[in-house]
Amino acid sequence: KLLLGNEALAQGAIDSGISGVYAYPGTPSTEITEYIQHSKIATELNIHSQWSVNEKTAMEAALGMSYAGKRAMTVMKHVGLNVAADVFMNMAVSGINGGLVVVVADDPSMHSSQNEQDSRNYGRFAMIPILEPSNQQECYDITKYAFYLSEQLGLPVMIRMVTRLSHSRAGVEIGKRIAQNVIRLPKNPHQFQLIPVHARNGYQHLVDLQSDTRESSENSFFNSYIDGPNISMGIIASGIAYNYLMENFDDEDCPYPILKISQYPLPKNLVKKLFNKCKKVLILEDGYPFIEEVLSDYFGESKKIMGRLTGHLNRVGELNPDNISKALGFEVKIT
């Protein structure tokens, strides 16, 4: 199917066996919920879809469905996550029952927003897995994986989108659809009672799960190390930045080693492999210098890192193939 990134994600949610989607409309996220509302299959499957009065109540509704063992998704733009932050942080401590995916669409360059806020910071703050698709096919595939990962770890999972990926189209191969979960009560009757005596146990469990989230990221199909013969520079490219990078090489192979990142926490072993092999490392990410700031704490003094903080890329605004081309030292022709 020829789908927007938002539509591919929505189709992935339908095919993941969701029972409900709850959202507050905000560009660039709106088409995700609209696609499910207009889907004939979603109607036949009786998938509950509702616009909420704000992002907090949308997230609460999705969490309520998860309480009952059903898979649910909540959708908002980046500034909407501020409104839902109370629920977001607390459900990381309580955990989930049915798979729960939080989709947040960021807006670098502020095409329709009041700031360039990068939602990866919220995901890291809550200590939950973050997934960041690089293209429309990954929007579909990562969504299906996100629900599996959520139930495997017992945690909500964030999918971070950006405007260009949300609103551009590509061919997407659709897979099999799985059945919805049956209603099942949580094994721990106190799981969602976040009074201090239970919350302390929940928080300890969340901390204990961090080794599992790191291991999942290290072994993720969506994180990959791609070798290259020219070790004068290595490249870390997250999400859509990987697509922008590859556009500079057309059908040719990139001569530099690349670490493609689409799942967080950062895969430390793959990062170390790249840094140990390459003389310099260019970090490409659409949004804040999120990865760059984390790695600068470890490698900053070596002056190996190039990115938004060092002036090799624009500090504000979205990335595109041209400003990445300039960072690579290529001649950029503007017509």
Residue pairs with C-beta under 8 A, 6 or more apart in sequence:
1 11
1 171
1 172
1 174
2 169
2 170
2 171
2 172
3 11
3 136
3 140
3 169
3 170
3 171
3 172
4 31
4 136
4 166
4 167
4 168
4 169
5 133
5 135
5 136
5 139
5 161
5 165
5 166
5 167
5 168
5 170
6 28
6 29
6 30
6 31
6 32
6 35
6 105
6 139
6 161
6 166
6 167
7 31
7 32
7 35
8 136
8 137
8 139
8 140
8 143
8 170
8 172
9 32
9 103
9 133
9 139
9 140
9 142
9 143
9 159
9 161
10 31
10 32
10 33
10 35
10 36
10 39
11 35
11 39
11 140
11 172
11 174
12 139
12 140
12 141
12 142
12 143
12 144
13 21
13 32
13 36
13 73
13 101
13 143
13 147
14 36
14 39
14 41
14 42
14 45
14 47
14 177
15 140
15 144
15 174
15 175
15 176
15 177
15 178
16 71
16 99
16 143
16 144
16 146
16 147
16 148
16 178
17 71
17 147
17 177
17 178
17 179
17 180
17 181
18 47
18 70
18 71
18 72
18 73
18 147
18 180
19 47
19 48
19 65
19 70
19 71
19 72
19 98
19 180
19 181
20 47
20 48
20 49
20 50
20 61
20 62
20 65
20 70
20 72
20 73
21 32
21 33
21 36
21 47
21 48
21 49
21 50
21 62
21 72
21 73
21 74
21 75
22 49
22 50
22 52
22 57
22 58
22 59
22 61
22 62
22 65
22 72
22 73
22 74
22 75
23 29
23 30
23 32
23 33
23 51
23 52
23 58
23 74
23 75
23 76
24 51
24 52
24 53
24 54
24 55
24 58
24 76
24 80
24 83
25 33
25 51
26 76
26 77
26 79
26 80
26 105
27 77
27 105
27 107
27 111
27 112
27 113
27 163
28 77
28 105
28 107
28 111
28 112
28 161
28 162
28 163
28 166
28 167
29 75
29 76
29 77
29 80
29 103
29 104
29 105
29 161
29 166
31 166
31 167
32 75
32 103
32 105
33 49
33 51
33 75
36 42
36 47
36 49
37 49
39 47
41 177
42 49
45 180
48 65
50 61
52 58
52 61
54 80
54 83
54 84
55 74
55 76
55 80
55 81
55 83
55 84
56 83
56 84
56 86
56 87
58 74
58 75
58 76
58 84
59 74
59 76
59 84
59 87
59 88
59 91
59 102
60 87
61 72
61 74
62 72
62 73
62 74
62 100
62 102
63 72
63 74
63 87
63 91
63 96
63 100
65 71
65 72
65 98
66 72
66 96
66 97
66 98
66 99
66 100
67 97
67 98
67 186
67 192
68 97
68 98
68 183
68 184
68 185
69 97
69 98
69 181
69 182
69 183
69 184
69 185
69 186
70 98
70 180
70 181
70 183
71 98
71 99
71 100
71 147
71 151
71 180
71 181
72 98
72 99
72 100
72 101
73 100
73 101
73 102
73 103
74 84
74 100
74 101
74 102
74 103
75 103
75 105
76 83
76 84
76 103
76 104
76 105
77 104
77 105
77 106
77 107
77 113
78 104
78 105
78 106
78 107
78 113
78 115
78 117
78 118
78 119
79 113
79 114
79 115
79 117
80 104
81 88
81 102
81 104
81 117
81 119
81 122
82 117
85 122
88 102
88 122
88 126
88 156
89 125
89 126
90 194
91 100
91 156
92 126
92 127
92 128
92 155
92 156
92 206
93 194
93 199
93 202
93 203
93 206
94 191
94 192
94 194
94 202
95 154
95 155
95 191
95 202
95 205
95 206
96 150
96 151
96 154
96 155
96 156
97 184
97 185
97 186
97 191
98 151
98 181
98 184
99 146
99 147
99 148
99 150
99 151
99 157
99 181
100 150
100 156
100 157
101 143
101 146
101 147
101 150
101 156
101 157
101 158
101 159
102 156
102 157
102 158
102 159
103 158
103 159
103 161
104 119
104 122
104 158
104 159
104 160
104 161
105 161
105 162
105 163
105 166
106 116
106 117
106 118
106 119
106 160
106 161
106 162
106 163
106 286
106 287
107 113
107 116
107 162
107 163
108 116
108 162
108 163
108 286
108 287
108 317
108 318
108 319
109 116
109 163
109 317
109 318
110 116
111 163
112 163
116 287
116 288
116 316
116 317
118 287
118 288
118 290
119 158
119 160
120 130
120 132
120 160
120 264
120 287
120 288
120 290
121 288
121 290
122 158
123 129
123 130
123 158
123 160
123 264
124 130
124 264
124 265
124 290
126 156
126 158
127 206
127 207
127 209
127 210
127 213
128 155
128 156
128 157
128 158
128 213
129 149
129 153
129 155
129 157
129 158
129 213
129 216
129 217
129 263
129 264
129 265
130 157
130 158
130 159
130 160
130 263
130 264
131 142
131 145
131 146
131 149
131 157
131 158
131 159
131 160
131 222
131 262
131 263
131 264
132 159
132 160
132 238
132 239
132 261
132 262
132 263
132 264
133 139
133 142
133 159
133 161
133 165
133 239
133 240
133 262
134 165
134 237
134 239
134 240
134 241
134 242
134 243
134 260
134 262
135 165
135 170
135 240
135 243
136 165
136 168
136 169
136 170
136 171
136 172
137 170
137 171
137 172
137 173
138 222
138 262
139 161
139 165
139 172
140 172
140 173
140 174
140 175
141 175
142 159
142 222
142 262
143 159
144 175
145 221
145 222
146 157
146 159
147 157
149 157
149 216
150 156
150 157
152 216
153 209
153 212
153 213
153 216
154 209
155 206
155 209
155 213
160 239
162 239
162 240
162 286
162 287
162 318
163 318
164 240
164 286
164 318
165 239
165 240
186 192
190 198
191 198
191 202
194 202
210 265
213 265
214 265
214 267
214 268
216 263
217 223
217 263
217 264
217 265
217 266
217 267
218 267
218 268
218 269
218 270
220 262
220 263
220 267
222 260
222 262
222 263
223 259
223 260
223 261
223 262
223 263
223 267
223 270
224 259
224 260
225 257
225 258
225 259
225 260
225 270
225 273
225 274
226 254
226 257
226 258
226 259
226 260
227 257
228 253
228 254
228 255
228 256
228 257
228 258
229 255
230 255
230 256
231 256
231 257
231 277
231 278
231 279
232 256
232 278
232 279
232 280
233 256
233 278
233 279
233 280
233 281
233 282
233 306
234 256
234 257
234 258
234 259
234 274
234 275
234 277
234 278
234 280
234 281
234 282
235 245
235 254
235 256
235 257
235 258
235 259
235 281
235 282
235 283
235 284
236 258
236 259
236 261
236 271
236 274
236 281
236 282
236 283
236 284
236 285
236 291
236 295
237 244
237 245
237 258
237 259
237 260
237 261
237 284
237 285
238 260
238 261
238 262
238 284
238 285
238 286
238 290
238 291
239 261
239 262
239 285
239 286
240 286
240 319
241 284
241 285
241 286
241 319
241 324
242 258
242 260
242 261
242 262
242 284
244 284
244 286
244 319
244 320
244 321
244 324
245 254
245 258
245 284
245 321
245 324
246 254
247 321
248 321
248 324
248 325
248 328
248 330
256 278
257 274
257 277
257 278
259 267
259 270
259 271
259 273
259 274
261 267
261 291
266 291
266 294
266 295
271 295
274 281
275 281
275 295
275 299
275 304
278 304
279 304
280 304
280 305
280 306
281 295
281 299
281 304
281 305
281 306
282 306
282 307
282 312
282 327
282 328
283 289
283 291
283 292
283 295
283 305
283 306
283 307
283 308
284 307
284 313
284 319
284 324
284 327
285 291
285 292
285 307
285 308
285 319
286 318
286 319
288 308
289 307
289 308
289 309
289 315
292 305
292 307
292 308
292 309
293 309
295 305
296 305
296 309
299 305
306 312
306 313
306 327
307 313
308 314
308 315
309 315
312 327
313 319
313 323
313 324
313 327
314 323
322 332
322 334
325 332
326 332
